Amino acid sequence: MVYDVHAHIFPDKIAEKAAHSIGAFYDGFHMDCDGSVSGLIRAGDRAGISRFLVHSVATTPAQIHNVNAFIAAQVKARPDRFIGFGSLHPDMQDVEAGVQSLVELGLHGVKLHPDMQAFALDEDRAIRLVKAVEAKGLPMMIHAGDYRYHYSNPPQIRKMLAEAPDLTVIAAHFAGYSVWDEAESLAGTKNMYVDCSSSMYAMTDGEIVRRIRLFGADRVMFGTDYPMWEPERELERFMSLPLHDDEREQVLWKTASSVLGM
């Protein structure tokens, strides 16, 4: 089995535009795929990926309802392939009601992108949101790291987790996109997991394997960051790594199954 825990999807009418917007946010980064649901299913079938954790990001509080309703509808339509995380925003008026609404939609956790949503994880408004998620017992995935900002880098993650010690966090991109060396200091952090999405392109095989072993295979999940990367090529790269069979199986599905119930 193969589980991809990091896939962004968008309604067909805006998918290509949304994918281009993500690429523009990352200084014109080329997007391999179009961001559509059908595109993800086709890519998953080609790669042999069993299930996806799907999500999207509300860049304003006004977008939250539509984003979460869309994700929930896609999960309902394909329960054998998708589980979903919903979006929240620290500027929303009633955080607790937002978390409850997400649960009622059948979503299994929360996805935040501090860099795109323009807030720091250790700000008071963010801590208020994070504690509401913690109180509900939901896991939370965060985009982690970016050398251009100070929103989601290791110091902010560390302070956030100190305020919400019982929160289960998936810190994407080996806990620090483009600040990977600094992110290694988070290895061993209680209740924190990582995924390997949007990271392997910048690393040698040896660096990837070393980081998997540093965090521990039981704390690492496979993710592609669709539509940024073609899932088939990402999986091929991962399968070529000189890992032990039990490590590979752990990252490909066992960690996600344990943490997320995928």
C-alpha positions, 0 to 999 in steps of 0.5 A, spaced: 500 500 500 501 507 498 498 513 502 500 520 499 498 525 505 499 531 501 495 533 495 491 539 494 485 539 490 481 544 487 474 545 483 475 544 476 473 551 474 479 554 478 484 548 478 489 550 473 488 557 475 489 555 483 495 551 481 499 557 477 497 561 483 501 556 488 507 556 483 507 564 483 507 564 490 514 560 490 517 564 485 514 561 479 515 554 480 513 549 475 507 545 477 507 538 474 499 537 474 493 541 474 490 541 481 484 537 479 480 531 482 480 527 476 488 529 475 489 526 482 485 520 481 489 519 474 496 520 477 494 516 483 492 510 478 498 511 474 503 511 480 499 505 484 497 510 490 492 507 494 489 513 498 490 520 498 489 525 504 486 531 500 486 539 503 486 546 500 487 552 504 483 558 505 487 565 504 481 569 508 476 567 513 470 568 507 473 562 503 473 557 509 466 554 508 466 553 500 473 550 501 471 545 506 465 543 503 468 542 497 473 537 500 468 534 504 464 533 498 470 529 494 471 525 500 464 523 500 464 521 493 471 517 493 471 514 501 475 509 498 481 513 495 480 520 499 480 522 507 480 530 508 483 535 512 479 542 512 482 549 512 481 554 518 484 561 519 486 565 525 482 571 523 475 567 523 471 570 528 468 563 532 474 558 532 471 553 536 464 553 531 469 553 525 472 547 528 466 543 530 463 545 523 469 541 520 468 535 524 460 535 522 462 535 515 466 529 516 473 532 515 479 528 519 483 534 521 486 541 519 491 544 514 494 550 515 499 554 511 502 560 515 506 563 509 500 563 504 495 565 510 500 570 512 500 569 520 506 566 525 504 560 528 506 563 535 502 569 534 496 569 539 491 569 534 494 562 531 495 559 538 487 561 540 486 557 533 491 551 535 488 550 542 481 549 539 484 544 534 488 541 540 481 541 545 477 537 539 483 532 539 484 533 531 491 532 528 493 538 524 498 539 518 502 545 517 506 547 511 513 548 515 518 552 513 520 558 508 527 562 508 523 568 505 518 568 512 518 567 519 511 564 519 512 557 520 520 556 521 522 551 527 522 557 532 515 558 531 513 551 530 517 550 537 513 555 540 506 553 538 508 546 540 509 548 547 503 552 547 499 546 545 503 540 547 497 534 546 496 537 539 498 531 534 502 535 528 504 533 521 510 538 519 510 538 512 516 538 508 521 534 513 519 540 518 522 546 514 521 547 506 528 550 504 530 551 511 531 543 512 538 543 516 535 548 521 529 543 521 533 537 524 533 540 531 525 538 531 527 531 531 524 527 537 519 533 538 513 530 542 507 528 538 510 531 531 510 527 525 513 530 518 512 528 511 517 528 505 513 532 500 517 538 496 523 536 499 526 530 495 528 534 489 533 538 493 536 532 496 541 527 495 539 520 496 543 519 502 540 526 505 533 523 504 535 517 508 539 520 513 533 525 515 528 519 515 532 516 520 533 522 524 526 523 525 525 516 525 521 512 520 515 511 524 514 519 524 515 520 517 509 519 511 510 519 504 507 525 500 507 528 493 505 535 494 500 534 488 499 538 483 506 541 484 510 534 483 508 528 479 506 523 484 509 517 479 515 520 479 515 522 486 514 515 488 519 512 483 524 517 487 522 514 494 522 507 491 529 508 489 532 510 496 537 505 499 532 504 505 530 497 509 524 494 507 521 495 514 523 503 513 520 503 506 513 500 508 513 504 515 513 511 511 509 509 505 503 507 509 504 504 516 505 511 519 499 514 516 495 509 518 497 509 525 496 517 526 490 518 521 487 512 520 488 512 513 
